[in-house]
């Protein structure tokens, strides 16, 4: 059953009469998404500092935003979460997830570096993967200048960003670094086949991401159907998921992506990776950015931050 507050969000969206994302051009979809986030997110929390910076990448500069937790000083070397926003590899930016990053920084008493990776369809797979890995490596390389403890770097993200965080963790393992202490995956998409029971159950209902929207995002991101089987697009298909950092994986009970997040948790556990998995029953995809209307958004962010604090303290 849907949480009543989640139902209220869906009713509000229906009453607004907005065009479905899959009927819009990518720029139009981005503008609509930005407007919706402003309406649904609570006022942003104060933090000690925010800096807009640029990291180098193989496809050109990558805009990043550095947050430092409230109550910290410039002299402290803070642990850091490198964060990748959601949005189907097509929409979303530094501003749509500004509130999420501020809350995570404050609750985990850490720095957060949010990466504005390249989006499809203008920049096809694997550009987003390349940008996210490059941004993570830059954070490690520039740790001293950024006031960051290079021994305590985590990666995380929501939805498509959760997908990218899993891939970055795998790439970092295979490249011999940078060493990561945690991965925080919030309702991650881990397979672009879209063939799980939860997708079949909730995809047709239009709970934030309907099947048409999922296919639209996939077509914007990938160039060919064969790329769905590339583990950098569908990390659930990675041949080896052992020797990865501890993972906190959060899913939503009424989300088409629920089962693939749970399946990835099970794969990690089977490979000997430490996993904490939680499902917010009755919640919908994207709910962590809806804290103005959904109380569970704040709880989910605090739980994610607690997992980060534990990893940083280990």
N, C-alpha and C positions, 0 to 999 in steps of 0.2 A: 504494500500500500504506500502511496505517495505521502510524504510528510505534508501536513497542511500548509506550511510555509512555502514548500516547493511548489505545491499546487497553486498558491497565490501568485508566485512568480510566473508560472505558465499562463494563468488567467490574465495577468497584466500584459504579457507578451501578445496573447491573442487579441486583447482589447486594443492594443496599439496598432494592430493591422499592418505590421511591418512585412515587407516582402521576404519570402524565404531566401536564405543566403545563397542557395544553389541557383537562384534565378538572377543573381546580380553579377556584375563584373567584380574582379578581385578588389579594385579600389573602392567600389561601392560597398562591398561586403566589409571591408576594413573600417570604413567610415561608420557604418551601421553598428558594428561591434564596439567601436570606441564609444559611441553615444550610449549604448546599452550598459556598458560597464560603469559609466559615470552615474547612471540612474540607480544601479543596484549595489554599488560599493559604499561602505561607510566612509566618513571623512578620513583622509590619510593621517596616520600617526606621525608625530614629530620624531625625528631621529637626530643623532648628533651631527651628522654631516651627509651630504649628498653631492656627488661629483659626476658629471658627464665626461667620459673619457673615450678614447679610441684604441682598440687593439688591432694589430696587424693580422691579416689573414690571407690565404692563398687566392681569394677572389677580390681582395681589396680590403680597405679598412672596415672594422666592425664596431659600430657604436656600442658602448657598454655604460652602465650606470652603477656607481659604487655607493653603497649605503653603509654607514657605521651606526651601530646600535646606540640608542639613547643612553646617556650616562657614561659613555666611554670617552677616552681622550685620544688625541692624535698620536700620543706616544705609545699607546698599547698596540701590541701585535695581536690582532684578533684572528680567531679562526674564521673561515670564509665558506659560504655557500655560493657556488656558481650556478645561477638560476636561468632556466630556459622557459619562456612563456608558452602557454598553449595557444591554440588557434588553427589547428588542422594544417600546419605548415604553410598557411595562406594568409591568415589574419593575425592580429595581435601585435603588440609592440611594447616598448619600455613603459609607456604611460598606462596601458590597459592593466598591467600587473604591478604598477607602482605601489599600490596599497598592500598587496600581498607581500612584496619584498620588504617593505617597511615593517610590517608585523612580524615576519620571520626574523628579521635582524634584531628587533627589540626583544622578542620572546626567547630567542636562542642566545642573546647577547653576543652577536657575531657581526661580521661584515657580510654583505650580500653583493655579488657582482651579477647584474642582470645583463644578458647578452641579447642584442637586437640582431639576430641572425637573419640571413637572406631568406626571402619567402618566394614560394611559387605563386603563379606560373612564370613570373619573370626569371626566377632562378630555380631551376629544377634540381631534384635529387642528383648528387649528394651535396649540393652547396650548403644546405643547412647543417649537415653533419660536419662538413669541413670547418664551417665558421665556429660551431660550438666547441669542437676539439681545439681549434686554434685559440679561442678565447680562454679556455681552461688552461692551456699551456702558457699563455701570456700571463695569467694571474699567478701561476707558480713562478715564472721567470721574474716577474716584477714585484714579488711579494714584499720585499724590503721597502721599496718605494711606495707601495700601497698601504703599508702598515699592517701587513697580513702575515700570519704564521704559516709558512709553506709546508709545515708538517701536519697541518690540520685543514685540508681542503676537502669539501664535499661537493657533489653535484646533485641537482634536483630540478624538477619541473612538473608542470601539470599537462595532462593530455598529450598533445604532440611534443611538448617540452619534456614530458616524462619519457617518451620514446627517445628523444635526443639524449637525455641524461643516461639512459641505459646503454646507449650506443657509445657515448663518451667514456663511460666506465669500462666497457669492453676494449675500446681502442687504447685507453691509457694502460690497461693491463698488458695488452699485446705489445705496446711500444716501450714498456719498461718505465712508464711514468707519464705525467706526474702521479705520485702516489696519492690515492684518495682514501678517506676514512669513512665515507658514507655515501649512499645514494638515497634520495628522498623522491619517491615516485608517486605523484598524486593523479589518480585515475589515468594511468598511462595507456596509450595505445601501443600494443606490442606486436600486433600483426595487422597488416593492411589487406589481408584476405577478407576481413569482415564476415567471418563464417561461424561465430560462436553462438551458443544458445541465447545469451543475453542480447546479442545483436538482433537475432530473430524475434525475440520477445519485445524489446523496447524500441528497436529501430523504426518500425512502422508507426509507432505512437507519436512521434514528433517531440519527444522529451529533449528539447534543446538541440540535439543532433539527430535528425532523422536520417534514414538510409540515403535519401537523395543528397543530403548535405555531406555525409561521409564519403560518398562516391565523388562528389564535387571536389572536396579537399584532396582526395587521392589522385584525381585526374590533374589537379593543379600542381601537385608535388611530383608525381612520377611521369616519366616519358613513355614507358612501355609497360604492359601487364607483367612482363617477366621480372621487372624490378620489384614486384611485391614479394618475391622469394629471396631477395637479397637481404641478409640478416641486418644490414645497416638501415634498412627500411622497416623490417619486421624482426626485431631482436629476439622474439620468441623462437625464431628459427636458428639462432646462433648455434653452431655445432658444439660449443663448449662454454658454459657459464660458470665454471668453477673459478676459485681464487679471485673473487670480486669482493669489493667492500661490503660491509653490512648494509642491508636494504630495509627501509621503511616504505611499505606500499599501502596506499590508501585508495579504496574504491568507493563508488556510490551504488546503492542497491538497485536503483531504477535507471541505471546507465547502460546503454548498449555496450560500452567498453568494460563493464564489470568483470566478465569472465576472463578476458585476456590479461587483465591485471592480476587476477587470482592465479591464472595459469603460469604467469611469469614467476610469481612468488613460489609456486610449487616447484618449478624447474630449479630455481635458485636453492631452495631447501634440499632438493634431491642431490644437488651438486656440492652440498656441504657449506653453502653460504648462509650466514646468519640473517634471518628474515623476521621482521615483525609486520604482520598483515592485519589490516582492519578494514571493515566495510561499514560505511554509514548507511544503514538501512533506510529506505524511504527517500533517499536523496537523489538528485539529478546531476547529470554531467555539468561541470562548470560551477558547482555551487560555492566553491571557496571564494569566488569573486562576486558573490551575491550577499555579502554580510549585512547590507542595509535591511534586507528582508528575511534572510535565513540565519537563525541563530547558530546552527550547526557549522556555518562557515568559520566563525571564530574558534569554535572548539576544534575543528579539524586543523586549523593553522597552529593552534597552541599544541596540539598533539604532535604535529610534524616538527615543530620547534623543539619539543621535549626530546624527540628522537635525535635531533641534531645535537642538542646539549649533551646527551649521553654519549654520542659518538665522539664529540670533541673532548670530552673528559676522560675517555678510555685510554 
